[in-house]
Amino acid sequence: MAADAASTVYPPEQARNAEALEAGRVLFAGPCDFVAGATTADAIPPDSLPEVAFAGRSNVGKSSLLNALTGRTTLARVSNTPGRTRQLNFFSLGGKLMLVDLPGYGYAEAPKHEIARWSELMRLYLKGRASLRRTLLLVDARLGLKPIDDPLMAMLDQSAVSFQLVLTKTDKLSAKGLAQRLETLATALNGHVAAHPAIHATSAQAGTGIAELRAELATLATAA
Ligand code: GDP
């Protein structure tokens, strides 16, 4: 199936209706408060709200996407502060949904013990996190999935945590290039039991796909 150029969701029939888009807009227009930063499993706050985690290799555009979704320019700066980059940051979206900024992986210069620490922290977080509704796995549209993403996908499959691919920086690709990328990724998801079938294509810079992603995440929030 060819990707619909007008849709930022693949396959396009997974796109949300106007009502869902409005629910997403309202949810993300509300307050977004920093709740906690955790560098160790002990410091992870107890389950409270439904949770969505944002994951991806470093430099994938995670901070930019979080800022674009929440309409803030500084939200994800917390996670970019030197020395705090390896922590999980929890943000409450109006008391209805917890956004969790997971530490980026794949620094070329990361020492082995750092990688081992990241893996252990991720494993402990993902294992038995009852409130975790979904993990968004961010993928640079130009690069696609790389072997560096495999350990996280394996962890998500093993912990049966539903994960969804979100392409970033789509402004850097032509419509044809993007359509090809989406088809390749949809095929790559075949072997992954925990993969959500809809892929979101976004550009934090151009604002593309942001409203759709907000609508998707609003379906996971508490109604209260
Ligand atoms: P993080 O390390 O995953 O948090 O990534 P950042 O959000 O800091 O972004 C990494 C780099 O990608 C920065 O140079 C951003 O300006 C750039 N970037 C992020 N989002 C976009 C986008 O939508 N389009 C383009 N062209 N560049 C982006």
Boltz pocket constraint, residues with backbone or C-beta under 6 A from the ligand:
constraints:
  - pocket:
      binder: B
      contacts: [[A, 56], [A, 57], [A, 58], [A, 59], [A, 60], [A, 61], [A, 62], [A, 63], [A, 64], [A, 65], [A, 104], [A, 168], [A, 169], [A, 170], [A, 171], [A, 172], [A, 202], [A, 203], [A, 204], [A, 205], [A, 206]]
      max_distance: 6.0
